């Protein structure tokens, strides 16, 4: 789909520039004429939404950096000054803080869409891995950004997360000290987190460039998962998807604005409006909502190093996903069994997120007494997390590898246009039997 | 000078058989550049380690008369909380009684305080799991309870339950007099 440019310079200036810097050609080929499958649904609009959110975060972030003071004695007060005294500071900070949540929300939807439609499968493995890299960078950026206001949750969140690295044998403590720049989370830590929080979004933007490049080599996957066979199957990106993406972006911005203007603190934690105090840990320390599933996995394992490895493993397993899934059918539209396991996986992720926000030893069913098994009561959020975490890993390491070998998928359409132009029932029965389409 | 006959002597680079001075220069230049890059990388990495003024953090002295029997005072030491606990006879007895109990990080109570000063327990107040500050008197052993992930410490600061791998750390300290300690 890529490589063949259809751009023809029209004016003399365009011809002159095209010989020297073919930038208009690049824009035309990637955002205007780019042949896109004609059946993309609204789950495909989140890429555009993410690009917009990255833009919002960079612009509001640069503005905040003009007023923020990265020092333990002034950080909290400077954020309050932004909220109270800087012109429209409240708006810019609320946009930035809620923008992070919206960005992560969109990326999770983008990732679940990918899992459902098998977009990570050949030939899009590199595209998927670059996406995982972006996700990792986003998490690092979000974590360091949350530390900057230097409230109680900022401080103790930073303590807990940096201490995770201390779980590594032998080198753990030296790395933690190196990260802190001292013997505890303190001013040197705050300074470097500010510096890196400023840098990482630009690295994200760079990897997004590679991500789009890697997208434009094989082209978009689509809801059928069937390769584009002819020109019949595609439409030019503009105006078809600029308009569709634009509409979805507008809807998403309404959701974003409803948080910024009507409930700007609902996703945050009240304790972060208390200045950091290294001597007192808040009674209930929780990360931001987008880290809760991983936090639940961390707490599910009754061993420090084991918990840390499980948490990082939960992200690491995503990188090898293209080689774990043995099914050659991309879209779960034609994999009824896989579809069932996928929806259980979504529920498991939500359950993990719910457990991550609860006190580990609290009972799931109030009033029900049970017995203790492996260091925790069976009727506790620890055990619910364990069950959900087990399913999380089983989905990637057992279900997807095995299911691809044993399931019988439904008939896959011959082309993207086929199911539209003819009734699905009229699809030749032989389509199932063809070996390249069976799992 | 320029009148070399072509084909008279084959260029050693084409065959790749005869290492020449030019190969040596290529390798030497490459190694020098790699060495320079590594030498420059180290300062860029090491700058993140604790700076001189951070390392020079002085030790602190503390007046023990400020701590009532059965109470604890928390002071800041090297950026971390330091627990100074004046234990009751009952708490000491409970700790000694459990010396033989099965523990993750076994240590007798006598190894947790200075000889003859069983009432004074001085500990680094960060949970050995992920660094939260455990709350005084919490948990079923009456020692400390970490609110973050539920680690339970006894009245000797030993880990008894929960995810933390080690006992609360005992810092380096000395009694200057009966009522004064120097930590660090």
Interface residues (C-beta under 8 A of the other chain):
Chain A: X156 X159 X160 X162 X163 X164 X166 X177 X178 X179 X180 X181 X182 X183 X184 X185 X186 X188 X192 X278 X279 X280 X281 X282 X283 X284 X285 X299 X301 X302 X303 X304 X305 X307 X359 X360 X361 X375
Chain B: X45 X48 X49 X50 X51 X54 X57 X74 X76 X78 X79 X80 X81 X125 X126 X129 X130 X131 X132 X133 X134 X135 X146 X147 X148 X149 X150 X161 X162 X163 X164 X165
